[in-house]
Amino acid sequence: MHAVVSWPSAPLTDSLVRKALGSLDVPIEIVTSVPDSYTKLLQWSTYDDIDHERVHNDSRSTLSSSYVIRKSLIRKHFLSRCLHSYLVKHPQSLLRNHVPRTWDLDIAFADELDEALADDLWELSQELEGDKWWILKPGMADRGMGIRLFNTRESLEAIFEEFEPGSDDEDDDGEAENDTAVITSQLRHFVIQEYLATPLLIDPTQVPLDGGIPPSSLHGHKFHLRAYVVCSGALTVYLYPRVLALFSAMPYVSPTAGDGGTSSIDLGPHLTNTSLQTHRGEEGVRLLDELIGCSVLSHSGDQSDWVLSAADVENIRNQMAEVLAETFKAALENPIHFQPLPNAFELFGIDFLVDQSPAPSGDIQVKLLEINAEPAIELTGPRLTWILQDLFTAMAKVCVTPFCTDSDLAKETWAVGDTKHGLVKCFEQSVRGPA
């Protein structure tokens, strides 16, 4: 078999793919372009370097590392519409309690906001008169770009005015001073999500990276979970159980508008995206399993008696698997924007937040935030590169080996919920026949 491996801007991914293919017990010749003749061809490359037409036209001999159409998953506004449509048809779905309330917005200029709030966002506009906080995210941006917090109609208008392109005497690119600024007219699509004000808080320094002694004084930090999820064929979904916990740079404080309004809010305690914290290196990155034994800190700043247990972590992981299964069910009901192929597989980075109910119950609930294609795995850091090596080796065994050898992975007794080859099967539904 020939394998085209091409990751020009992701050397770590390139290296992991080559090592994973080298671990298989089948002869594979790695090439940089499609050969003139081949018996079987694997394209394990970045999306833009894959010959997607070949994937369709030569489906029996070609395997691809990406689905061609999956917008309902990876674009925030498409995901919002997909899940909303699914919940309308399935009002009892568990997603109702595991996805923050979300509205999508198509706007190019700030003066279009009034019309949107009077029409599609009318329900949201009524809630803007209360004391809740909301988070604005560009539908197609990544790495934390364009994220803002607001709590009033006026503050939302001010955000879009900030995103307006500058006048001729300002910088040509129209960027604001904040390095997460975007230009509204270039993005257009946004989502507005209910801000989850009671995240589970832990101090990552309780797990010292240098093996030292944890500090005596702890400060609760917000974090989100990055789960690596492998989809294979049409369609089986696997959760890689080694989940990352990515922490904010600053201790958590509830959002409060200062004298300068919401534009003066320091996003440091609220944003957990590692792309915005590259100066910290691995300081804010832990494995979820490493947090077992850490104190769960209260939002008032006091240390509670609750210590995160192995049972808590297993509960979180089980909730993630259930939410993933239901999310992909929803995507399959939107075939225009998600079309899994029998001769394709793909790695997604899926972000969750762990929300903590107010005392006295203190229950924890996983909330789905977003789904990312070609996740920035290099931000995992050198300390945890080994989990990526295991992940890519597992992908090669589960997704590539059956294609190479004509073996049928389905012959294995592998029920949903079981773990094999380093992956947990969390969803399986046949939507298309063999290629």
C-alpha positions in Angstrom: 0.0 0.0 0.0 1.1 3.6 -0.7 0.4 6.3 1.9 0.5 10.0 1.0 1.6 11.9 4.1 1.5 15.7 3.8 1.4 18.1 6.8 3.5 21.1 5.6 2.5 23.4 8.6 2.2 20.7 11.2 5.5 18.9 11.6 4.5 17.2 14.9 1.4 15.7 13.2 3.6 14.6 10.2 6.0 12.8 12.6 3.2 11.1 14.5 1.5 9.8 11.3 4.7 8.4 10.0 5.5 6.7 13.3 2.0 5.3 13.5 2.2 3.8 10.0 5.6 2.4 10.8 4.1 0.5 13.8 1.7 -1.5 11.6 2.5 -5.1 10.6 1.9 -4.4 7.0 4.2 -3.0 4.3 3.5 0.6 3.6 5.4 2.9 1.3 5.1 6.5 2.4 5.2 9.0 -0.5 4.6 12.8 -0.8 2.2 12.6 -3.8 -0.2 10.1 -5.4 1.8 7.6 -7.5 0.9 6.8 -11.1 -0.2 3.3 -10.1 -1.2 1.7 -6.8 -3.2 -1.2 -5.4 -4.4 0.7 -2.4 -3.8 4.3 -1.4 -4.0 6.0 2.0 -4.2 9.8 2.1 -3.3 10.7 5.7 -2.8 14.4 5.1 -4.1 17.9 5.9 -7.6 18.5 4.4 -6.3 20.8 1.7 -3.8 18.3 0.4 -6.2 15.4 0.0 -7.6 14.5 -3.4 -11.2 14.4 -2.4 -12.5 13.6 -5.8 -10.3 10.5 -5.8 -11.9 9.5 -2.5 -15.3 9.4 -4.1 -14.3 8.0 -7.5 -11.9 5.3 -6.3 -13.7 4.4 -3.0 -12.7 0.8 -3.0 -8.9 1.5 -3.2 -8.6 4.9 -1.5 -8.8 5.7 2.2 -8.8 9.3 3.4 -8.0 10.9 6.8 -10.8 13.4 6.5 -14.5 13.5 5.6 -15.2 15.9 2.7 -18.3 17.4 4.2 -18.6 18.0 8.0 -19.6 21.6 8.4 -22.4 20.8 10.8 -19.7 19.7 13.3 -16.8 22.0 12.9 -18.4 25.4 12.3 -19.9 26.8 15.4 -23.0 28.4 13.7 -23.7 25.2 11.8 -23.3 23.1 14.9 -25.7 25.4 16.8 -28.4 25.0 14.0 -27.8 21.3 13.8 -28.3 20.7 17.6 -31.3 23.1 17.7 -33.0 21.2 14.9 -32.3 17.9 16.6 -33.7 19.1 19.9 -36.9 20.4 18.2 -37.4 16.8 16.9 -36.1 15.1 20.0 -37.1 17.3 22.9 -36.2 14.6 25.5 -32.6 14.3 24.2 -29.9 14.5 26.9 -28.3 17.3 24.8 -30.9 19.7 26.2 -28.9 19.6 29.5 -25.4 19.3 28.0 -25.3 22.2 25.5 -25.3 25.8 26.5 -28.2 27.8 25.1 -27.0 29.2 21.8 -28.2 31.6 19.1 -26.5 32.1 15.8 -26.1 35.5 14.2 -25.3 36.6 10.6 -24.1 40.2 10.7 -21.6 42.2 8.7 -21.9 45.7 10.3 -22.8 46.9 13.7 -25.9 48.8 12.5 -27.5 45.5 11.5 -27.7 44.4 15.1 -30.9 46.2 15.9 -32.8 44.3 13.2 -31.4 41.0 14.3 -32.4 41.6 18.0 -35.9 42.5 16.8 -36.2 39.4 14.7 -34.2 36.2 15.0 -32.7 37.2 18.4 -35.9 38.5 19.9 -35.9 35.9 22.7 -32.3 36.8 23.5 -33.0 40.5 23.5 -35.6 39.9 26.3 -33.0 38.2 28.5 -30.4 41.0 27.9 -32.4 43.1 30.4 -31.5 40.7 33.2 -28.3 40.0 35.1 -27.0 37.1 33.0 -23.7 37.1 31.0 -23.2 35.9 27.5 -20.3 35.0 25.3 -19.8 35.9 21.7 -17.8 33.7 19.4 -17.1 34.0 15.6 -18.6 31.0 13.9 -15.5 30.1 11.8 -12.6 31.5 13.8 -10.5 29.4 16.0 -7.8 29.7 18.7 -9.9 32.1 20.8 -10.1 34.9 18.1 -13.0 37.3 18.5 -14.3 35.9 21.8 -16.0 38.5 24.0 -18.2 38.7 27.1 -21.2 41.0 27.5 -24.3 41.4 29.7 -26.4 44.1 28.1 -27.6 45.1 24.6 -25.4 48.2 24.8 -22.3 46.2 25.5 -23.1 43.8 22.6 -23.4 46.8 20.3 -20.1 48.2 21.6 -18.4 44.9 20.7 -19.5 45.0 17.1 -18.6 48.6 16.8 -15.1 47.6 18.1 -15.0 45.0 15.3 -15.8 47.5 12.6 -12.9 48.1 10.1 -11.0 51.3 11.1 -10.9 54.6 9.2 -8.2 55.4 6.7 -6.0 57.0 9.3 -5.9 53.8 11.3 -4.1 50.5 10.7 -5.0 49.1 7.3 -6.1 45.8 8.8 -8.5 47.5 11.1 -7.5 45.3 14.1 -8.2 46.5 17.6 -5.5 46.6 20.2 -6.7 43.4 21.7 -4.9 40.5 19.9 -8.1 38.5 19.7 -9.9 41.2 17.6 -11.6 40.2 14.4 -13.2 42.1 11.5 -17.0 41.5 11.4 -17.4 42.0 7.7 -14.9 39.3 7.0 -16.5 36.7 9.3 -20.2 37.6 9.3 -21.2 34.4 11.2 -21.3 34.5 15.0 -22.8 32.5 17.9 -24.0 33.9 21.2 -23.9 31.4 24.0 -25.1 31.5 27.5 -22.0 32.0 29.8 -21.6 29.2 32.2 -21.0 31.0 35.4 -20.3 28.1 37.7 -17.4 26.1 36.2 -15.7 23.5 38.2 -12.6 25.2 39.7 -9.3 23.5 40.5 -5.8 24.9 41.0 -3.5 23.2 38.4 -0.4 23.9 40.7 -1.7 21.1 42.9 -0.2 18.9 40.2 3.4 20.4 39.9 5.1 19.8 36.6 8.5 19.7 38.3 7.5 17.1 40.9 7.7 19.7 43.7 5.4 20.2 46.6 2.0 21.8 45.9 1.4 25.3 47.3 -0.4 25.6 50.6 -2.6 28.5 49.3 -4.8 27.4 46.3 -6.7 29.5 43.8 -9.5 28.2 41.7 -8.9 28.3 37.9 -11.4 27.7 35.2 -10.5 24.9 32.7 -12.0 23.1 29.8 -11.5 19.6 28.6 -10.0 18.7 25.2 -11.1 15.2 24.1 -9.6 13.6 21.1 -12.3 11.8 19.1 -11.8 9.4 16.2 -14.5 8.9 13.7 -14.2 6.0 11.3 -16.3 5.0 8.2 -20.0 5.6 8.2 -20.1 5.7 11.2 -18.3 4.6 14.3 -17.1 7.1 16.9 -14.3 6.5 19.4 -13.3 8.5 22.4 -9.6 8.6 23.4 -9.8 8.3 27.2 -6.7 10.4 27.9 -8.4 13.7 28.1 -6.6 17.0 28.5 -7.6 19.7 31.1 -6.6 23.2 29.8 -6.5 25.9 32.5 -6.9 29.7 32.3 -3.9 31.8 33.1 -5.5 33.6 36.0 -7.7 32.6 39.0 -11.4 32.7 38.2 -13.5 35.6 39.1 -17.1 36.2 38.0 -17.3 38.6 35.1 -18.0 42.2 36.1 -18.2 45.2 33.9 -15.7 47.9 35.0 -15.8 51.6 34.5 -14.9 51.0 30.8 -17.9 48.7 30.3 -17.5 45.1 29.0 -14.6 46.2 26.7 -12.5 46.5 29.8 -13.1 43.0 31.1 -9.9 41.0 31.5 -10.5 37.8 29.7 -7.6 36.1 31.4 -9.7 34.4 34.1 -12.3 33.2 31.6 -10.4 32.0 28.5 -8.8 28.6 28.7 -7.6 28.4 25.1 -3.9 27.4 25.0 -3.4 29.2 21.7 -3.8 32.5 23.7 -1.3 31.3 26.4 1.7 30.1 24.3 4.0 32.1 26.6 3.0 29.8 29.5 4.3 26.7 27.8 2.8 23.6 29.5 2.0 25.4 32.7 -1.8 25.2 32.2 -2.0 21.7 30.6 -2.8 18.6 32.7 -4.4 15.2 32.1 -7.8 14.9 33.5 -6.6 11.8 35.4 -3.9 13.9 37.0 -6.5 16.0 38.7 -7.7 13.1 40.9 -7.1 14.1 44.5 -7.2 17.8 43.8 -9.4 20.1 45.8 -12.5 21.5 44.2 -12.5 25.2 45.0 -15.6 27.3 45.6 -16.5 30.3 43.6 -16.2 32.4 46.7 -12.5 31.6 46.9 -12.8 29.2 49.8 -11.4 25.7 49.8 -14.2 23.1 50.1 -14.0 19.6 51.5 -14.6 18.1 48.1 -11.7 16.3 46.5 -12.0 15.2 42.9 -12.2 11.4 43.0 -11.6 8.7 40.5 -15.4 8.2 40.4 -15.9 11.9 39.6 -13.5 11.6 36.7 -15.1 8.4 35.4 -18.5 10.2 35.7 -17.1 13.1 33.6 -15.8 10.7 30.9 -19.0 8.7 30.8 -21.0 11.9 30.3 -18.6 13.0 27.5 -19.2 9.6 25.7 -23.0 10.0 26.0 -22.9 13.6 24.7 -20.7 12.6 21.8 -23.0 9.8 20.8 -26.0 12.1 20.8 -24.1 14.8 19.0 -23.2 12.6 16.1 -26.8 11.3 16.0 -27.8 14.9 15.5 -25.2 15.4 12.8 -26.4 12.3 10.9 -29.9 13.8 10.8 -28.4 16.8 8.9 -27.0 15.0 5.8 -26.5 18.1 3.8 -23.7 19.3 6.1 -22.3 16.0 7.4 -21.6 13.1 5.1 -19.5 10.3 6.6 -17.9 8.0 4.0 -17.1 4.3 4.4 -13.5 5.0 3.1 -12.6 7.8 5.4 -11.8 8.6 9.0 -11.0 11.7 10.9 -9.6 13.0 14.2 -11.5 15.8 16.0 -10.6 17.8 19.0 -13.8 18.3 21.0 -14.1 20.8 23.9 -16.2 20.4 27.0 -16.7 22.5 30.1 -17.5 20.9 33.5 -20.3 22.9 35.1 -20.8 22.6 38.9 -24.3 23.0 40.3 -24.5 25.5 43.2 -24.4 24.1 46.7 -25.7 22.0 48.4 -26.0 19.5 45.5 -22.6 20.3 43.9 -23.4 18.0 41.0 -21.1 18.2 38.0 -22.4 18.2 34.4 -20.4 18.2 31.2 -21.3 20.8 28.6 -20.3 20.6 24.9 -18.6 23.7 23.7 -17.3 23.1 20.2 -15.8 20.7 17.7 -12.5 21.3 15.9 -11.0 19.7 12.8 -7.3 19.2 12.6 -6.9 20.2 16.3 -3.7 22.0 17.3 -2.1 19.0 19.0 1.3 20.7 19.2 -0.2 22.8 22.1 -0.3 19.6 24.2 3.4 20.2 24.9 6.4 17.9 25.1 5.6 16.5 28.5 2.4 14.8 27.2 3.5 14.0 23.6 3.4 10.3 24.6 -0.4 10.4 24.7 -0.4 11.7 21.1 1.8 8.9 20.0 -0.5 6.3 21.5 -3.5 8.1 20.0 -2.1 8.0 16.4 -1.0 4.4 16.8 -4.6 3.5 17.9 -6.0 5.4 14.9 -3.7 3.4 12.6 -4.7 0.1 14.1 -8.5 0.8 14.1 -8.9 2.9 10.9 -6.0 1.9 8.6 -5.3 -1.8 9.3 -8.7 -3.1 8.2 -8.3 -1.2 4.9 -4.7 -2.6 4.4 -5.5 -6.2 5.1 -9.2 -6.4 4.1 -9.9 -7.5 7.7 -13.2 -6.7 9.3 -12.9 -4.9 12.6 -16.6 -5.4 13.1 -16.0 -9.1 13.6 -14.5 -8.3 17.0 -16.8 -8.3 20.0 -16.6 -4.6 20.6 -19.8 -3.2 22.0 -20.4 0.5 22.6 -18.8 1.4 25.9 -16.0 -1.2 25.5 -12.4 -0.1 25.3 -10.0 -1.8 22.8 -6.8 -0.7 21.0 -6.7 2.3 23.4 -10.1 3.7 22.3 -13.6 3.7 23.8 -16.3 3.0 21.3 -19.1 5.4 22.1 -21.3 5.3 19.0 -22.0 3.1 16.1 -24.6 3.4 13.4 -24.5 2.1 9.8 -25.6 4.9 7.5 -23.9 3.7 4.3 -22.9 0.4 2.9 -19.3 -0.7 2.1 -17.4 1.4 -0.4 
